[in-house]
Amino acid sequence: MGLAYAVIGWILAQIAEFAFENFGAPEWVLKSFVVVLLLGMPLALLFAWAFEMTPEGLKREKDVDRSKSITHVTRRKLDNVIIVTLVLGVIYFAWQQLATDEGPVNTVAGEPANYQPGKRSIAVLPFVNMSSDQEQEWFADGLTEELLNALARAPDLLVAARTSSFRFKGSGDDIPTIARALGVAHILEGSVRKGRDRIRITAQLIRADDGFHLWSETYDSKLDDVIQIQENVALEIARALETAMDPEALERMVSVGTASVPAYEAYLEALAYGARGVDTGDEDNFLRMIASLERARALDPSFAAANWRLAQAWLNQMQVSSIGSVLTNDTPAERREKFRDAIDQALATEKDDGRKIRHRAFEAWFELRLNDALRLVNEYLALHPNDYDALELKLGLLMDVGDYENAKLVAQQLARIGGDDPQSLQWAMSTLVFAGDTTGARTMSEKALERYPDNAFVLYQAHRAFLWDGAFDIARPLVAMIEGKQMAAFNVELVRLRQACADGQIEAAEAAFARIEALAENDATLDLWIPYHMMNQPEKADAFLSHFDEANLLYELANHLSYPYFDPRPFPNLRTLLERQGVELKKPIKIPFRCQQDS
C-alpha cells in the first residue's frame, strides 16, 4: 500500500505541475499540493494497517476472520496498479525529458523549422530605453547584453545568441512570433528609465505559447543598486526556468564581478558598442568599446569580466587580416603588452575555474601553443558546450592546424547553436568556404541573408561565399549593399576587387587595386596580402608578410593560416614552430576567381 501510494502520488504531482503551470497558478499552489501528498503518506499507511477491504466492505482489521481474508487478492490488484502506474510514469518521464532537452533548432543551419522549443530556452529582447536622454540607449543595450551573458553561463539553459534579439528592437511583432523566429519557449523583455541618481527597471518573463507571465518585477531604486538589480533579475529568471544548478552555482553564475557602479556602467557601454560595431561594420565602435573597457578596468582593476573582454579586444587588434583589427596607434609590441596585461589580470581576478580554462586557451592560442589551446578549449567546452567565444576559438584552431573536416563539423555546430548570432554565423560561413565546403557555405549564406539582410558582416562573408561557389550573379548585388554600410574603405574596395576579378573586368579590378594601394600609402597597417593574391601576385604577397616572420610577430603571421592559399613554408620561424608541433603543411591552393589567371 505504501509503494502504491508513493507511485500514484508521484504521478499526481507530475500531472499537477503540468496543469498548474498551464493554468497560470502561483508557485505556492503546487508546493502546497505536494505537501498535502506528503502528509497523506503516514495517514494512508495507518489506514491500511488498521482496516481491510472485504466482500462485505471496509472493516477494522481485528474484526476480520483470518480464514475469510482476501488480502492475497487485493495484494495482486495493488501489484497490478503499481506496475501499470510505473509504466505510465516512465512513459511520461521520457516524454518530459525529450521536451526539456530538445534545444532551439536554427533554420540557418539547414534544420527543420517545425520543432518544439526546449522548456529551458529563452531569448532576451533589448530592454527599452525610457529615459528622456536618448544617449542612455547604450545603457539599456548593455544591460540586455549582460543579462543574456549571465543566463548563458548556465550549461542547462539554452539562450538565444547575444545579438540575435536585437533585430527585434522596436519591432511590432508579438511574443509568439518572436519566440518561433528565435526558437525559444520563453521571452524576457523589459525597460529602463535612468536619471540622475535613480533608476527604474521593469522585467517580465513570458511563456511564449500562451503569453502567460511567469515572473515580473519592477525595481525603483538608487543607481547604486543597479548591479544588485541585474544579478537579481538573472537569478530569478534562472530559478523560474528550473535550472538544475544548485543555489551557490546560480549565484556565481549571475555575479557581475564588481561592486563599482561606474565600472559596471562603463562595461555595459562597451558591450553596446561591440554589438553595434558587428551590426554596422563601423570600426569606430570597436575603438569606443576598447576605451570603455579600459575605463571600467581603471575604475575597478579586479573586474574580471572587464579584464577578459579587454584581453579579447587586444587579441582581435593583432589579427591583422580581420575586419576591425589594428585600429589603434599602438606599436605591435604595445598591443602584445596590453593583451598580456589584460589576460594576466583576467586570470588573476576570475573566480570561476571553468572560465579560467577558457582564458588559458586564448592565451595558448596567442602563444601559438596550438595543441595546448585545442586541449584547453575542448576541456572548457565540455563544461560550457554553448559558449560562442569558445566555439569560435576552436574553429580558428582547427583551421590553423589544417583539420578541415572537423572544422566543418564545428562550423555547422556553431551555426546550429548560434544561428541567431550574426558574428557566429560569419565565422561559420568563412570556415566552410576555406575548408572547401563552398556549397554548404553558400546555403548557409542564403539563409543568413534571409535573417540578417542588413548586417554588414553577414553581407561581407556571404559575398565571398557566393564567389567561391561560382555564384557570381548572386554575389554581384551584394556589392552595392556593402557599399552602403559603414565598413572601412579598404574592405569595401576589397569587395569591389573580388567582384571585378570574378566578372573578368580587369580594368575595374586594377582601378580597385590602385585605390587599395593608395589607402595603404596613408595606413601602413593595411594587410595587402589578400589583394596581392587577388591580382595573382603570390611572390609580392609573401614579401609583404615577411617582416612579421623576421620581427618574430608570429601570432600576426599565423593569423593567415586559416586561408587555404596561405603557404607557411617561405617563413622559417613560423614553419619551424608548426613543424615542431606536428602541424601538416598543406599545399596552398589559388583563389579560383583571381585576376590575371595563369596561362
C-alpha positions in Angstrom: 0.0 0.0 0.0 2.9 2.3 0.8 4.5 1.7 -2.5 1.3 2.2 -4.4 0.7 5.5 -2.6 4.2 6.7 -3.4 3.9 5.9 -7.1 0.4 7.3 -7.5 1.4 10.4 -5.5 4.4 11.0 -7.8 2.2 10.7 -10.9 -0.3 13.1 -9.4 2.5 15.6 -8.6 3.7 15.5 -12.2 0.2 16.0 -13.6 -0.4 18.8 -11.1 2.8 20.6 -12.2 1.8 20.4 -15.8 -1.8 21.6 -15.1 -0.9 24.3 -12.6 1.8 25.7 -15.0 -0.6 25.9 -17.9 -3.4 27.4 -15.9 -1.1 30.0 -14.6 -1.4 29.0 -10.9 1.1 30.7 -8.5 4.1 28.6 -7.5 2.8 28.2 -3.9 -0.2 26.2 -5.1 2.0 23.3 -6.5 4.1 23.4 -3.3 1.0 23.2 -1.1 -0.3 20.2 -3.2 3.0 18.4 -2.8 2.9 19.0 1.0 -0.6 17.6 1.2 0.6 14.5 -0.7 3.5 14.0 1.7 1.3 14.5 4.8 -1.1 11.9 3.4 1.5 9.1 3.3 1.6 8.3 7.0 -2.2 8.6 7.2 -2.6 6.1 4.3 -0.2 3.7 5.9 -2.0 3.9 9.2 -5.3 3.4 7.5 -4.0 0.4 5.5 -2.7 -1.1 8.8 -5.9 -0.6 10.7 -8.5 -1.5 8.0 -9.0 -4.2 5.4 -11.2 -4.5 2.3 -13.6 -7.5 2.5 -16.5 -8.7 0.3 -18.8 -7.1 2.8 -17.0 -3.8 2.6 -14.3 -2.0 4.7 -13.8 -3.5 8.2 -11.4 -3.0 11.0 -8.5 -5.4 10.6 -9.0 -7.0 14.1 -12.7 -7.8 13.2 -11.8 -9.8 10.1 -11.9 -13.6 10.2 -8.4 -14.7 9.0 -9.8 -17.7 7.2 -12.0 -15.4 5.1 -9.4 -12.7 4.4 -8.9 -11.7 0.8 -5.7 -9.8 1.2 -4.0 -12.1 -1.3 -6.5 -10.9 -3.9 -6.2 -7.2 -3.0 -2.4 -7.5 -2.9 -2.4 -8.8 -6.5 -4.6 -5.9 -7.6 -2.3 -3.4 -5.9 0.6 -5.0 -7.6 -1.1 -4.5 -11.0 -1.9 -0.9 -10.1 1.7 -0.3 -9.2 3.1 -1.9 -12.4 0.7 0.0 -14.6 1.3 3.3 -12.8 5.1 2.8 -13.1 4.9 2.1 -16.8 2.8 5.3 -17.3 5.2 7.2 -15.1 8.3 6.0 -17.2 6.5 7.0 -20.4 5.6 10.4 -19.0 9.1 10.9 -17.7 10.7 10.0 -21.1 8.4 12.4 -22.9 9.1 15.2 -20.4 12.9 14.7 -20.8 12.6 14.9 -24.6 10.6 18.1 -24.4 13.0 19.6 -21.9 16.3 18.6 -23.6 15.3 19.5 -27.1 17.0 22.8 -27.8 16.2 25.5 -30.3 16.9 24.4 -33.8 18.0 27.1 -36.2 16.9 27.1 -39.8 20.1 28.9 -40.6 22.0 25.6 -40.2 19.5 23.9 -42.5 17.4 22.3 -39.8 13.6 22.0 -40.0 11.6 24.8 -38.5 8.7 22.8 -37.1 10.4 22.0 -33.8 9.2 22.2 -30.2 11.5 24.6 -28.2 13.0 23.3 -25.0 11.5 24.1 -21.7 14.7 25.8 -20.6 15.2 28.1 -23.5 15.0 31.8 -23.5 15.6 35.0 -25.6 16.4 38.3 -24.0 14.8 41.1 -26.0 16.5 44.5 -26.0 15.3 46.5 -23.0 13.5 49.7 -24.0 15.2 52.9 -23.1 12.5 55.0 -21.3 14.9 57.8 -20.3 14.4 61.3 -21.5 18.1 61.3 -22.6 18.4 59.1 -25.7 22.1 59.0 -25.1 21.3 56.4 -22.4 20.4 54.0 -25.2 23.8 52.3 -24.7 22.9 51.6 -21.0 19.7 49.7 -22.0 21.5 47.8 -24.7 24.4 46.9 -22.5 22.1 45.8 -19.7 20.4 43.5 -22.1 23.7 42.0 -23.3 24.9 41.4 -19.7 21.7 39.7 -18.6 22.0 37.5 -21.6 25.6 36.7 -20.8 24.7 35.9 -17.2 22.0 33.5 -18.2 24.2 31.9 -20.9 26.7 30.8 -18.2 24.3 28.1 -17.0 25.0 25.0 -19.1 21.5 23.7 -18.9 19.9 26.9 -20.1 19.5 27.4 -23.9 19.8 31.1 -24.6 19.3 32.7 -28.0 22.5 34.3 -29.2 23.9 37.5 -27.8 23.0 39.8 -30.8 20.1 37.8 -32.2 17.3 39.5 -30.3 18.5 43.0 -31.4 16.9 42.5 -34.8 13.5 42.7 -33.0 14.4 46.1 -31.4 11.5 48.3 -31.9 9.6 45.5 -33.7 5.9 45.3 -33.5 5.9 41.5 -33.7 4.1 39.7 -30.9 5.8 37.4 -28.4 4.8 34.0 -30.1 6.1 35.2 -33.4 9.4 36.4 -32.0 9.8 33.1 -30.0 9.2 31.0 -33.0 11.7 33.0 -35.0 14.4 32.6 -32.3 13.5 29.0 -31.4 12.8 29.5 -27.7 10.0 28.8 -25.3 10.3 32.0 -23.2 11.0 35.7 -23.7 12.4 38.2 -21.3 11.5 41.8 -22.0 11.8 45.0 -20.0 12.5 48.7 -19.9 15.0 51.0 -18.3 14.4 54.6 -17.0 17.6 56.2 -15.8 18.0 59.7 -14.5 20.5 61.4 -12.2 20.9 59.0 -9.2 17.7 57.0 -9.7 16.9 54.0 -11.9 13.7 52.2 -12.7 13.9 48.7 -14.3 11.0 46.5 -15.2 11.3 43.0 -16.4 8.8 40.3 -17.4 9.5 36.6 -18.2 6.8 35.4 -20.6 5.9 31.9 -21.7 5.7 32.2 -25.4 3.0 29.6 -26.2 0.2 31.3 -24.2 1.7 34.7 -23.3 1.5 33.9 -19.5 3.8 36.0 -17.3 5.8 33.5 -15.2 7.6 36.3 -13.4 7.6 40.1 -13.4 9.1 42.7 -11.2 9.7 46.5 -11.1 12.7 47.9 -9.4 12.6 51.6 -8.5 15.8 52.4 -6.6 19.0 54.3 -6.4 21.5 53.9 -9.3 23.9 52.4 -6.7 21.6 49.3 -6.7 21.8 48.6 -10.4 24.3 45.8 -10.0 22.2 44.0 -7.4 19.1 44.5 -9.6 20.8 42.9 -12.6 22.0 40.0 -10.6 18.6 39.5 -9.0 16.8 39.6 -12.4 19.2 36.9 -13.8 18.8 34.8 -10.7 15.0 35.0 -10.7 14.8 34.1 -14.3 17.2 31.1 -13.9 15.0 29.9 -11.0 11.8 30.3 -12.9 13.2 28.2 -15.7 14.1 25.5 -13.2 17.8 25.3 -13.9 19.4 22.2 -12.4 22.2 24.2 -10.9 22.5 24.5 -7.1 21.8 27.9 -5.4 25.5 28.6 -4.9 26.3 27.9 -8.5 23.4 30.1 -9.6 24.7 33.0 -7.6 28.2 32.6 -9.1 26.7 32.4 -12.5 24.9 35.7 -12.3 27.6 37.6 -10.4 28.6 40.7 -12.3 32.1 40.7 -10.6 32.3 44.3 -9.5 30.8 46.4 -6.8 31.6 49.7 -8.6 28.6 51.1 -10.4 30.7 53.5 -12.6 32.9 50.5 -13.7 29.7 48.5 -14.4 28.3 51.3 -16.4 31.5 51.6 -18.5 31.3 47.8 -19.0 27.7 48.0 -20.3 28.7 50.8 -22.6 31.5 48.6 -24.0 29.1 45.7 -24.7 26.7 48.0 -26.5 29.5 49.5 -28.7 30.7 46.0 -29.5 27.3 44.8 -30.7 26.8 47.9 -32.8 30.2 47.5 -34.4 29.3 44.0 -35.6 25.9 45.1 -36.9 27.0 48.2 -38.8 30.6 47.4 -39.6 31.6 50.9 -38.3 35.1 50.3 -36.8 34.9 53.4 -34.6 32.6 51.4 -32.4 35.4 48.9 -31.6 37.6 51.8 -30.6 34.9 53.1 -28.3 34.5 49.6 -26.9 38.2 49.4 -26.0 38.1 52.8 -24.4 35.0 51.9 -22.3 36.7 48.6 -21.2 39.8 50.5 -20.3 37.8 52.9 -18.2 35.9 50.0 -16.5 39.2 48.3 -15.6 40.7 51.6 -14.3 37.7 52.1 -12.0 37.9 48.5 -10.7 41.1 46.6 -11.5 39.5 43.4 -10.0 36.6 43.4 -12.5 37.2 40.0 -14.1 34.7 40.3 -16.9 36.1 43.7 -18.0 39.7 42.3 -17.9 38.6 39.3 -20.1 36.7 41.4 -22.6 39.7 43.7 -22.9 42.0 40.8 -23.5 39.7 39.7 -26.3 39.7 43.1 -27.8 43.5 43.4 -27.8 43.8 39.9 -29.3 41.5 41.0 -32.0 43.7 44.0 -32.7 46.5 41.6 -33.5 44.5 39.6 -36.0 45.8 41.7 -38.9 43.8 40.1 -41.7 40.4 40.5 -39.9 38.0 43.4 -40.0 38.3 45.7 -37.1 41.9 44.9 -36.3 45.0 47.2 -36.0 42.8 50.3 -35.3 44.8 51.9 -32.5 48.1 53.8 -32.9 49.9 51.3 -30.7 53.0 49.5 -32.0 52.8 45.7 -32.3 54.9 45.4 -29.1 52.5 47.7 -27.2 49.5 45.7 -28.4 51.1 42.5 -27.2 51.9 44.0 -23.9 48.4 45.2 -23.4 47.0 41.8 -24.3 49.3 40.1 -21.9 48.5 42.5 -19.1 44.7 42.1 -19.6 44.8 38.3 -19.8 47.0 38.1 -16.7 44.5 40.2 -14.9 41.6 38.2 -16.2 43.2 35.0 -14.9 44.1 36.6 -11.5 40.7 38.1 -10.9 38.4 35.3 -12.3 36.8 33.3 -9.5 35.2 30.7 -11.8 37.6 27.8 -12.5 35.8 26.9 -15.8 36.3 30.4 -17.2 39.9 30.3 -16.2 40.3 27.3 -18.6 38.8 29.4 -21.4 41.2 32.3 -20.6 44.2 29.9 -20.7 43.1 28.5 -24.0 43.1 32.0 -25.6 46.5 32.7 -24.0 47.8 29.5 -25.5 46.4 30.5 -28.9 48.3 33.8 -28.8 51.5 32.0 -27.9 50.8 29.5 -30.8 50.8 26.5 -28.5 48.1 25.2 -30.8 47.8 21.7 -29.3 47.6 23.0 -25.8 45.0 25.5 -26.9 42.9 22.8 -28.5 43.1 20.6 -25.4 42.1 23.5 -23.1 39.2 24.7 -25.3 37.8 21.2 -25.5 38.1 20.9 -21.8 36.1 24.2 -21.4 33.5 23.2 -24.0 32.8 20.0 -22.1 31.6 22.3 -19.2 30.0 25.0 -21.4 29.1 23.5 -24.8 27.1 26.6 -25.9 29.8 29.2 -25.4 30.2 31.0 -28.8 33.6 32.5 -28.0 35.0 29.1 -27.2 33.5 27.5 -30.3 34.9 30.3 -32.5 38.3 29.7 -30.9 38.0 26.0 -31.6 37.1 26.8 -35.2 40.2 29.0 -35.6 42.5 26.4 -34.1 41.2 23.6 -36.3 41.8 25.8 -39.4 45.2 26.7 -38.1 46.3 23.1 -37.8 44.6 22.2 -41.2 41.9 19.9 -39.7 39.3 21.0 -42.2 37.0 18.0 -41.7 36.5 18.7 -38.0 36.4 22.4 -38.7 33.3 21.8 -41.0 31.6 19.9 -38.2 32.2 22.6 -35.6 31.1 25.3 -38.1 27.8 23.5 -38.5 27.5 23.2 -34.7 28.2 26.9 -34.2 25.6 27.8 -36.8 23.1 25.4 -35.2 23.7 26.7 -31.7 24.4 30.3 -32.5 22.4 30.6 -35.7 20.7 33.8 -34.4 24.0 35.5 -33.9 25.5 37.3 -36.9 29.0 37.2 -35.6 28.9 33.4 -35.0 27.3 32.9 -38.4 30.1 34.9 -40.2 32.7 32.7 -38.5 30.8 29.5 -39.6 30.4 30.8 -43.2 34.0 31.8 -43.7 35.2 28.5 -42.2 33.1 26.4 -44.6 34.4 28.5 -47.5 38.1 27.9 -46.6 37.6 24.3 -45.5 36.3 23.5 -49.1 32.6 23.2 -48.5 31.6 26.0 -50.7 28.1 24.6 -51.4 27.5 24.4 -47.6 28.8 28.0 -47.2 26.5 29.2 -50.0 23.5 27.5 -48.4 24.3 28.9 -45.0 24.9 32.4 -46.5 21.5 32.3 -48.3 19.7 31.5 -45.0 21.8 34.0 -43.1 20.8 36.8 -45.5 17.1 35.9 -45.1 17.6 36.6 -41.4 20.1 39.4 -41.5 19.8 41.2 -44.8 21.3 44.4 -43.4 24.1 43.1 -41.3 27.5 44.3 -42.6 29.5 41.2 -41.5 27.0 38.8 -42.9 26.9 40.6 -46.2 30.7 40.6 -46.4 31.1 36.9 -45.7 28.1 35.9 -47.9 29.6 37.8 -50.9 32.8 35.9 -50.6 31.0 32.6 -50.1 29.0 33.1 -53.3 32.1 33.9 -55.3 33.9 30.8 -54.1 30.9 28.7 -55.1 30.9 30.3 -58.5 27.6 32.1 -58.0 28.9 35.4 -59.4 25.5 36.7 -60.3 24.1 36.2 -56.8 27.1 37.9 -55.3 27.0 41.0 -57.6 24.0 42.8 -56.0 25.6 42.5 -52.6 28.4 44.9 -53.6 26.1 47.9 -53.6 24.6 46.8 -50.3 28.1 46.6 -48.7 29.0 50.0 -50.2 26.0 51.4 -48.3 27.3 50.2 -44.9 29.8 51.9 -42.6 32.5 49.4 -43.4 36.1 50.5 -43.8 37.1 51.8 -47.2 39.8 49.0 -47.5 37.2 46.3 -47.1 34.7 47.9 -49.5 37.5 48.2 -52.1 38.4 44.5 -51.5 34.8 43.5 -52.2 34.9 45.5 -55.4 38.2 43.9 -56.4 36.8 40.4 -55.8 33.7 41.0 -57.8 35.6 42.6 -60.7 38.0 39.7 -60.9 35.1 37.2 -60.8 33.4 39.1 -63.6 36.6 39.3 -65.7 36.6 43.1 -65.6 40.3 43.6 -65.4 40.2 47.4 -65.7 37.8 47.7 -62.9 39.9 45.3 -60.8 43.1 47.3 -61.5 41.3 50.5 -60.5 40.1 49.0 -57.2 43.6 47.6 -56.6 45.1 51.1 -57.2 42.7 52.6 -54.7 43.8 49.9 -52.2 47.4 50.8 -52.7 46.6 54.5 -52.3 44.9 53.7 -48.9 48.0 51.7 -47.9 50.2 54.7 -48.5 48.4 56.5 -45.7 48.0 53.5 -43.5 50.9 51.1 -43.3 48.9 48.6 -41.2 46.6 47.6 -44.0 47.1 43.9 -45.0 47.8 43.9 -48.7 48.4 40.1 -48.7 44.9 39.3 -49.9 44.8 42.0 -52.7 48.2 40.7 -54.0 46.7 37.2 -54.2 43.6 38.5 -55.9 45.9 40.1 -58.6 47.7 36.7 -58.8 51.0 38.0 -57.4 51.8 35.4 -54.7 55.5 36.4 -54.5 54.6 40.0 -53.6 52.1 38.7 -51.1 54.8 36.6 -49.3 57.2 39.5 -49.5 54.6 41.7 -47.8 54.3 39.3 -44.9 58.0 38.6 -44.5 58.5 41.3 -41.9 56.2 39.5 -39.4 58.4 36.5 -39.5 61.6 38.5 -39.3 60.3 40.5 -36.4 59.0 37.3 -34.7 55.5 38.6 -34.8 54.3 35.0 -35.3 50.8 35.4 -34.0 50.1 38.1 -36.6 51.6 36.0 -39.3 49.8 32.8 -38.2 46.5 34.8 -38.4 46.7 33.9 -42.2 46.8 30.1 -41.6 43.1 29.8 -42.0 43.3 30.9 -45.6 43.8 27.8 -47.9 46.0 29.9 -50.2 48.5 30.8 -47.4 51.8 28.9 -47.6 53.8 29.0 -44.3 56.9 27.4 -45.9 58.5 30.7 -47.0 58.6 31.9 -43.4 61.2 29.9 -41.5 60.3 30.9 -37.9 56.6 30.1 -38.4 57.4 26.9 -40.4 59.7 25.7 -37.6 57.1 26.4 -34.9 54.4 24.5 -36.8 56.6 21.5 -37.7 57.7 21.2 -34.0 54.0 20.8 -33.1 53.4 18.2 -35.8 51.2 20.5 -37.9 51.0 19.3 -41.5 52.0 22.0 -44.0 49.3 21.7 -46.7 49.9 22.6 -50.3 48.2 26.0 -50.9 45.5 26.5 -53.5 44.8 29.5 -55.7 41.8 31.7 -55.5 39.5 30.4 -58.2 38.3 33.8 -59.4 41.5 35.8 -59.1 42.5 38.3 -61.8 45.2 37.6 -64.4 44.7 33.9 -64.4 47.6 31.7 -65.3 48.0 31.0 -69.0 
